[in-house]
Amino acid sequence: MDFTSHHPKEPWLRRAGVRLCRRWWLKAIIMAFGMTVFFAVYFRVLNHPQFPVTIMPLTAIDRLIGFQPGTLYLYISLWFYVTLAPALLSDRQEIISYALAAIVLSAIGLGIFFLWPTSVPQPDVDWSRYPEFAFLKSADAPGNACPSLHVAFAVFTAVWLERLLRRLGAGYCARGFNWLWCLGIVYSTVAIHQHVFLDALAGAMLGAMVAALHLRWLGVRPISA
């Protein structure tokens, strides 16, 4: 169902605001619970590898990009970005469906990390010169590298936001900004040496695959707007 057909003259931002308020408590509970469980499992797998850890190789693209500390803020912005798509959902079935797709994405990534632990090469960076990285480096060791779930969730979110923005009748500027934000997050994972290019590529493929399969499933089982 095309959500815009019911309110052709109403600004899309107003309709987005209405959607944000619908079932906000359900969305907040699911997101908070989901992130808590995800990180508990993520750090368990990260800190207790069961198999030999593979060091991911650098490519020419990694050497071309180099270290760009200013992109740290783009990297961190993922944690706000990933809340946007679920926050704009209003139908209970769609909210639960989205949560299940996110669980599938997490399970695939964490399963790969468990069976094939990976890490990134130690970068030639004096981290003492960049105190803003202290928390990231202390909390998230350079493991669970490939596929980058940071990238996977960014791409998964971007695909869903494109769908929702179209449904709301948003213009090219808003939809283009969505994709630029996603690309900025993807780029930042390599630019701060948290991942290498192959990690980001694998993560993008994983996020796009899960999003595509999920939307295909929704096409078979239409859910009201």
N, C-alpha and C positions, 0 to 999 in steps of 0.2 A: 504494500500500500504506500502511495506517495503522500507523505505527511504534509507537503506544501500545498496539495490540492485543496485542503480544507480552509486554509488561511492565506490566499494568494497575496493579500495586501499587507499582511502583518509583518513587521520587521523580523528577520530571522533571529536576531539577538534576543528579542522579547520571547519568542517561542523557545529558544535555548534556555532562557531563564526559567520558564515554566517547567521545562523538562528537568532542570537541575533540582527543582523543589519536589518533584514527584518521587515518592518512595526513597527519599534521601537517607532515611534511617537504615533501610535494607541495604542500600548501596554502600553506606559507610561501614556497616557491620561486616559485610562480605569482603570489602577491600582491606579493612584492618585485620580481620582474621586470616585472609589469604596471604597478606604480606608477612604476618608473623610466622605462619607455618612455613612459607617459602624460605625465609631467611634462616629459620631454625635448621631446616634440612640442608640448605645451601652451605652454611658454615660447617655443619657436621661433615658433609662430603669434602669440603675444601680442606679442613684441618685433619682429616683421617683418611687419606687415600689408601685404597686396598690393593692397588696395582702400581707398577712403576710409572713415574710421571714422565710424559713426553714433552720436550721443549719444542715449542712451535718455531718453525723457521722464519727468518726475516725475508722479505721480498724487496724488489726494487722500489715498490710503492712505499714501503715502510721507511726506506732510506730517503726517499724524496720528501715525504711529509716531515720527518724530524720531530723534535719535541717542541710543543707549543703550549706552554702552561696556561695561557689565557683561555683556552678552550675547556678548562676544568668546569667552568660555570655552565657551559652547555651540557657537559657530562652529568653534572648533578641535577640539571633541570629535568632529566628523565623522570624523577620521582614525582614531579608535579604533572608532567606530560601524560604519564600512563593513567592518571586519574580522570582525564578529560572525557575519554570515550565512555567508560562506564557511568560517569556522572550524568551524561546526556541521554542515557537509556531511561525509558519510562515504563515499559511493559515488564511485568514480573517474569514472564517466561524468557524474554530476551535478556534480562539481567542475569538470570540463572544460566542461560545458554552461554552468555559471554564469560561468566565465571568458570564454567566447565571447560571452555576453549582455552582459557588462561591456565587452568590446571593441566590440561593436555600439553600445552607448550612447556610448562615448567617441568612436567614429568619426563618429557623427551630430553630436554636439556640436562636435567639432573641425572637421568639414567646414563646419558653419554659421559657425564663427568665421573660417575661412579665406575663405569666399565673402562673408560679411557681417560684417566687424569692427564691434564695438560697444563702447561705453564708457559709464560712468556720469557724470553731471554732477559737477563738482568740489564737494564739500560744504563748507558754511561751518563748518568745524571747525578749531580750532587744535590740530593733532596733537602739538605740543610738550607739551601738557598731558596727553597720554596716551602715555607712553613704552612701555607694554605693546603698543602697535600698531606700534612701529618695525619689527620684523621683518616683519610682514605687509605693511606698506606698501612696504618695500624689496624684498621678494621677489615680491609679486604686484601688479603695476600694475593700475589700474582699467580693465582691458580684458577681452576675452573675456566680455562681460557677459551677453548673451542668446543662448541660454537659460543660466541658472545651472547649471553642472554640479555645483556644491556641492549645490544642491537636488535635481537629478536623481538623484544617487547616494544622497542621503538617502532619497528616496521609493522608489527601486528597492530599497534595503536594507530599508526598513520593510515593504514588501510581502513580501519573501522571509522576513524574520524572523517575520512573522505566520504564514506557511505552516509554517515550521520549529517555532515554538513550539506551534502547534496539533498538529503531528505528535508532539511530545514530551509533549503533555498538560499544557502550562503553563496556569495559570489566567488569569482576567481581569486580575488585577493586573499580571502580567508582560507580557501582551500590550498592556494599556493603557499601561504605561510605555514600551513600544517606540514606540507612536504619539505619545505626548507628547514623547519624545526627538526623534523625527523633526520634529514640528511646531516644537519649540524651535530646532532647527538651521535650519529654513526661515525662521523668524521672525528669527533672528540675522543672516541674510545681508542683510536690509533694515535691521535696527536698528543695524548698525555701518556702514551706507552702503557696503558692498562691492558691493551690488546694489540695484536698484530693484524695486518690486513686480512690474512686467511681466517682469523677468528671472526672478524667483522663480516666477511663474505658469507661464511657458514651461518652466522647468526641471522643475517638478512634473508638468506634462503629458508631457514627454519621458520622465521616469523611470517614470511610471505606465504609459505606452504600451509601453515596452520590457519592463517587468516582466510586464504582462498578456499580451503576445504570447509571451514566453518561457514563462510558465506554461501558456499554451494549447498551445504546442508540446510541453511535457512531458506534458500530458494526453493527447496523441495518441501519444506515445512514452513510456510509463511507465517509470520508473527505480526500481529497488529501493531500499528504505529502508536 
